[in-house]
Amino acid sequence: MGFSDEGRGISQGWLNMKTDDSAPIAPLTRRYNDSEDAPRRLKFHVVSILTILMGLFYMAWAVYYYNPEHAVVAWLYLFSEAFCLWLFILSMGSLWRLRFKPETGLRADKKYSIDIFVPTCHEPLGVITKTLEAIKDVRWNGSLQVYVLDDGAVDEVQALTERLGFHYLSRSRAGVPRADAKGGNLNFGLAHSTGELILTMDADQVPYPDILEKLAGYMKFEKVAFVQSKQRYFAYDDDPFYNKSEVFYGVVQLAMDNMDTAMACGSGVLYRRAALEDVGGFASWNLVEDQTTSYELHAKGWRSFYFNHPLSRGLSPTTIWGVYQQRGQWALDTMRIFFFDNPLFKKGLSFKNKIHYLTVAQSYIFSGFLLPFFFVLPVWTCLTGNAIFSQNIGHYLAIRGVYFFLMVLSIHYMCMGGGAGNQFRHLAGLFPVYFVNVIRALFYPKGKSKPGYRTNNSGNMSQGFSSRPAFFAVLPQILLMGANLVAPFYALWAETCPVRLIAGNAFLSAFSIWTLFHIVSAAIRRKQWAEGESPYEFYGIKTN
């Protein structure tokens, strides 16, 4: 077995293999779950093509009927709409086909020597204890060594590590500078261990006992650098901060897996030491190591897999400030790659890989800079009475409405119904974070300077007890919602705008309010964990 000549992925026979020796092996004639997914895939392909055709028609109509009296605003709008269609086309191409794997995983054909790395830096002791005790129960029939990489140099962590029989390593106690945050810490562990494979587990991620048994078998393909398992998190019932990331973990990663280029997510990922050594270890020039390490490995010709079933469970931000910190770091990392190591000019990356990494970066630009323009536009129209189209607004709403309906339907099929609406509202609602971090990235060139790094769950869990009022975090969103709520009524009272134009823009204002309300509500509401789901109880931490 090997890589296909078409670059579409590893030969498909292994996808139906079972880990149970007594179980029959299915015929090697089709991809796992491929025929079951075919109806959805066909609907997605057909509706997406219709969406693109309708989008092109709409853009042609918009260019022809734009109002030259307000050319600057009109062309900003047209550019934003064109960028939206462009991102849709890129996403459609990236997600054209998904690859699934059986929950049983793949049986390993050799007893690899495996190291487990647990980097830590001042996470609550209860969190670290739960993770390390779970690692004690991880099964593997070969050599298995566990290394706790303690950048905090905490006595209690060392005592816990030694009690469990694991290796304790600390850069601070070894007299080594704590440079490059988590990436530097992992490289310190890499230099003091010898395992053929390395499983990285964040200090707040509890692994399942069978994590190695299900992942190690995929290393039978020599060019596979790592296998990333699906992330699973504690989350409130309605997941207000979209921590489950259903679109990314349930769709995007499966599409990248189809091209053997899944992305590492930092925890629950099994690396091949030889691949890491080939790129000089974990990437450390960026803020966090996962995406950048994937980027460097793919550019070197290494492949990667995604196991679309959870094999660990961990913490996620529980407040808007925690969300801002985590998502801001992700955006900052992505944009530093975009500005200073752009995928278009990255040697070794395949064309599809270039498109994927560019799409991620462009989504942050769209969210931070262009989406807010859509929220401001109906307010501008109501206050000034100006229109960006010379045609009747009813014509605009009809054409744009059909285009919008087709796009929503195609995204529904594209994402298998996996919370695409919530994903959009979350992306749009976090525009202040993405706006700030896109700009911040420009001030930290590669090799010259590096922004500060803070672990997500240091101190108070996920910033769950932050004294900063959530109201201030979402003040920009609240102001935009208020402006869209008041503007139509003000326009009617002050007669600043024709009634027909006010009515048409009221639809756009309502959509803006609906979009932004999600993040505002999530930020300021007091949430309650579902019964049996509280991470505080799970980790034995008191909240008062």
N, C-alpha and C positions, 0 to 999 in steps of 0.2 A: 504494500500500500504506500501511496505517496501523494504528493500534491498534483492536482489535475493540471493539464497543459493550459487550460483556459483561465487559470488563476481564480476559479470560482470556489475553491475550497479543497479540503482533504477529501480523498475518495470516500464514498458514503457508506460502505459496508459496515464499518465499525459503529455506526449510529444506532444499529439495532442490537448490538451485543448486550448481554446481561452479565451482572456480576455474580450471580448465583450459578455455581458449576452444574447444578442439577437441572437448571432451566434450559430448555432448547433455545438455540440461537436462530433468530428469524432469518428468512431468506435475505440475501444481500442484493435485493432488486430495487429498493426505493429508499428514499430518505425517511428518517423517523418523523412521523406525524405530517408528512408532506401532503399526502392526499386529503387528510382531514382539513388542512389549512387551505386547500385549493379553492373552495367556493369564496372564502373571504378575499383571497388574493386576486381572484378574477374580478370581483366587485370593485376592489381597490384600484386595479389597473384601469378598468373601464371608466369609472367615475373620475379618477385623477386626470385622465386624458381629456375628458369633457371639461373638467375644471380649468385646465390649462388653455383649452380652446376658448372657453368663455372668458377667461381672464385676459387673453390677448385681444378678444373683441372689445371687452370693456376698456382696456388701456387705449386702443385705437379710438374708441368713442370719446374717451376723456381727453385725449390729446387734441382731437378735432374741435371739441366744444369747450375747451378751457377759456376762461375769461381773461383776455389780454390786459384789461384794466387793473387786474390784481395778479400780475404775472408771477411775482416772487412767491406769494402764498400758493398760487395754483401749481407752480412747478415744484415747490416743496412737497405738496400733496401728491403730485404725480410720481415724484421720485420715491416717496414712501410707499405708494401702492406698487410701483414696479419692483421695489426691493422685497416687498411682501410676496409677490408672485415668484420672484427669483428664489427666495428661501423655500417656498413650497416646491418648486421644481427640483431643487437640490435635495430636499428631504425625500421627495417621491423617489428619486433615483437611488438614494442611499437605502431606503426601506423597501425597495422593490420586492425582495424576497427574504424570508426569515429562515433560520435553521434552528430546529429544536433538538433536544437531547432527552433520552429516557431518564427518569428520576433515579434509576439504579446506578447510573454512572457507568464507568468502564473499568473492568478488572485489570489491575496492573500485571504486566508480564515479567516483572523483576522486582526484587526487594531493594528499592532505592534507599539510600541513606538520606534521611530527611531532618532538617533543622526547622524549628518553629521560632520565629522572632516575635517578641512582644515589646515594641517600643513604648516607653511611658515617660511622662513628665508632669508630675504633680496631679494626676487624676485622683479622685477620692479612693482611699484604701479599700473601701467596700467594693468598688467597681473592679479594681485590679484583682482583688481576692477572688471574686466570682469568675473572672476570666481565666485566671491561672488554675483554679480548681477544676474548671471545665476542661482545660487543656490536659490536665492529669488523666482524664478519662478518654482522651482521643486514642483511637485504636490504630496500630500499624504493626505489621509483622516483620518489619526490618528495623534497622538502626534508627532511633528517634531521639533527638536532643532538643531541649527547650532552652532558649536564651532570653532572659529578661533584660532589656536594654534600657537602663534607668538613667535618663538625663537629669532627673531631679535629685539623684543621690540621697534617697530617703531611707533611713535606717529600717523602718518597718517593712518597706518593700524588699530590702535585702534579706531580712529575717524570714519573710514569707517565702521568698524564692528558695532559700536554702532549706526551709522546712519541707518544701515540696520536692526537693531533690533536683532543682533546675540550676542552670548556670546564670550567675549574676554578673552583668557587665555594666560599668558606668564610666562614661568619658570623664566626668568631673573627678571621680576618684582615681582615675588612671592618669590624671594630669593632662588630658587631651582637651583642647578647646571645643566648646559645644557649637561648632560652626554648622551651618546648613540645616539646622533644625532636624526634622524627622529623617530626611534623606541622609544627612551626615551620620545620624544615629544608626540607621540601618547599615550603612557602609562600614561603620565600626564593628557591628555584629558580623558582617560579611568577612571582614579581615580576621576575625577570631573564631571562625567555625569552618567546617569542611564538608557539610552535607551536599549531596548531589542536587537535592531539591530544597527549596526554602519556602515555607508557608509563613506569610506575614499576617499577624492578627493585631488589630488595634487593642489597646488596653480596655476599651469599653465594648468589645465584640466577643461574645461568648460562642465558641465553636461547638458544633454538634460532634458526637463521638466518631461518626463515620466520614468526616470531612476528607480525610486523606484516602480512605478506601474508595471514595467516589471520584476523586480528582486525579489521583496519581496515574491511573491507567491511560489518560490522554497524553502522557509524556512519552508514550511509545513512539510517537512521531517526532523524529529528531530535531526538526526545525521549529517545534513549538516552544516558545520562550516561557509562556505562562498560561495558566487556566484561571479565569476569574469566576468565582461563584456568585450567585445572586445575593444582593444585600437585603437583609430583612431587619426592620427597626421596630422598636416600641413606638407606637403612635396613638394619638387620640382616635376615638371612634371614627370621626369624619376627617381625620388627617388634615387639619386646617392649614398646616404649613407645607403640605405635599411632600412630606419626608419619604414616603414610600416610592416616590418617583416612578410611577407605574409605566409611564411612556419610555423612560430611559432603560429601566431594568427589564421591562416586559416586552419592549419592541426594538429600541435602538441597538441594544447589545446583541439581540438575536440577529439583527441585520448585519452588524459588524462581524459576528461569528460566521455568518454565511460567506464572508470574504476572508476568514481566518485572521481577522484583525480586531478582535474585541479589545476593549480598553480596560486597563487595570484600575481598580478603585481603591487601592491602598490596604484593604483588609479582606481576609477570606480568599486570598489569591496565592496560588502555588507557582513559584518561579523555578526555572532551571538555572543553576549556578553558572553553567557555561555561557548561557545567554547574557546574564548580568555582567560577567567578566568581559565578554566581547564588547560591551559598550562602556566599560570602565566603572561598573557598579550602578547603584541607584542614582538616577539623575538628581543633582543637588543645586543646579544653578537657578532653578525656579523655586517657588514658595513651598509647594508640596511635591512629593516625588512621583505619585502614581501616573497621572496623565503624561507627564514629561518622559518618564521611563518608558511607557508604552510607545510614545512618539519616537524615541531614539531606537528602540528595538525594532519597530516596524521599518524605520529608515535603513536599518542594517540588514533587512531581509528576513528577520525572524517573524514567525506567525504566532497567533494567540487564539485561544478558545474561550467561549463563555458557557458556563454550566447554568442553565436557566432554572435552577431550583435552589432555595436558600439552604445554606449549610452553617449558618451562624446567625446570631441575633444580637443587636446592640442598641446603643443610645442614639438619639437624634435631637436636634434643638427643640426646646419646648417653649421658647419665647421668641418674639420678633427680633430682639437684639441678637440672640443666638443664631437665628436664621440669617440675619444680615452678615454676621461674621463669617459663617460657613460659606454662603453663596458668594459673598464678596471675595473670599480667597479663591474660590473656583474660577470666578470671572477674571480676577487679576492674573492668575496663572495662565489661563487660556489666551488672554490678550497680550501678555508678554511674549508668548510663543508667536502670536500673530504679527506683532510689531518687529520682533528682533530675531525670529527664526522661522519666517513665514513658510507655511506648507507648500506654497507654489514653487518655491525655490529650494526646497529640501531634497537633496540628492538621496535616492534610494526609495523614496515613497512612491507607491503606485498611484495612478491617476485617481482611483476611487478613494484611496486614503487621503490624498490631497483635498479632495472634495469634502470628505467627512470632517476633517479638522478645520477646514475653512468654514463649513456650515455652523459648527459649534461657535466659533468666534463671531461670525456674522449675526448669529441669533442674539448675542449680547449687545452688539451695536444696534440692532433693530429695536430691542427692548429698551435700551437706555436712551436712545436719541430720536428714534422715529415714531415709536408707539405713542409717546407723550404728545406728539403733534396732532394725532387723531383725537386726543382728549381735549385739546385746546381749540381745535378748529370750530366746532359748533358754538363755543362761547364767543369766539371772534366774529362769527357770522351774525349772531344775535345782537351783539353790541354795536356792530358797525353797519349792519344791513347789507354788507357786501357778499357776493357769491363768487365762487371759483369757477362755476360753469355758466355758460350763456344759455344753456337749455333749461327747460322747466325742471324743477327739482323732482317732480314726480317721475320723469324719465330716468333721472339718476337713480332714484330709490328702486325702481323696477329692475334696471339692468344690474346695479350693484347688488340688489337682493338675490337675484338668480345666481350670480357669481358667488355670493357669500354662502347660499344654501348648498351649492355644489362643493365648495371648499370644506364646509362643515361635514358633509356626508363623506367625502373622500378621506378626510382626516379620521373620521369615525372608523372607517374600514382600515385605514392605514395603521391605526393604533389599536385595532381589535377591541374598540370600545373602552380602552383602558384609561379613562379619565383624561381624555384629550382636552376637554373644556376646562377642567381644573388646571391642567398644565399651562394652557394659554393664560388664564387669569392669574396664575402664580407668576409666570414670566412677565406679564404686563404690570402686575402689581409691585414687582420688585425693581421697577425702572430706576428709582433713585440710587439703589445699590450698584446696579450695572453702569449707570451714567458715571458715578464717581470712580468706579474701579477701572473702567475703560480709560479714563483720563489718567488715573494714578499709574497705570501700566507704562505710560509714556515717560515717566520720570525714573524708571528702574530698568535701564538697558542691560542686556545680557552681558555678564562679565565685569560690570562696572559698579553696580549697586544692587541691593536686594531688600525688599520690604520685610518688615518684622513678621514673625509667625507666632501664632498662639493656638494651642490645642483646643479643640472644641469643648472638651469636658473637664478642663482643669478648674479647680476651685469648685464653685457651685455648679451642679450638674446642668450642662447645656445652658448656662446662664439663667437657670430656672428661677432664681431668686434675685434677679437684678433689681436694684433700687431705682433704676431709670424708668420713668413712666413710658408705657408703650405708646401713648398718644403722640409723643414727640417723634417716634420712629416713623409713624405713618402720616405726619402732618402734611407733606406734599400731596399725598393721595387724597386726604380729607379736603384739602383746599380745592383740588380739581373736581372732586365730587360735588362740593358745595357750589362751585362756579357753574357746573353743568345743571344743577338743580335750579338755581336762581335765575340764570341767564334768560331762559325762554319767558319767564314771568316778567322779568324786568323789561324785556323787549316789547312785550304786549303793553305794559304800563307806559313806557316812555315812547312807544311807537318808533323805535329805532330800526325796525325791520318789517318787511311785509309779512302778513299773517301766514301766507302760504309757505314762505321760507322758514318762519319760526316753527311751523308744524312739521316740516320736513326734517329740520335739524333737531327737533325734539327726539326723534328716533335715535339719532346719533348720540345725543346727550344721555338718553336712557341706557344705551349700550355701554357708554363710558362708565356710568354709575354702576351698572351691573358688573362690569369687569373689575373695577377697583374696590368694590364693596367686599369682595372675598378676602383680600389681604387685610383690610382695615378691621373687618369683623374678627378675623382670626387673631389679630394683634391685641385687641382690647377686650375681648370676651374672656371671662374666667372659665377655663376648661376643667373638666373632670375626666379622669381616666376611667375607662371601662373596667368592670369588675374583673380582677385577676390580671389586668394588663399593665398596672402601674410599675414603671421601672424603679421607682423609689422603694416600693415593697420588695421587688425582686432582688435589688442590691442591698437591702437592709439599711436604707438611709432614711433618717427622719427628716420630715419637711417643716417641722416647727419646733 
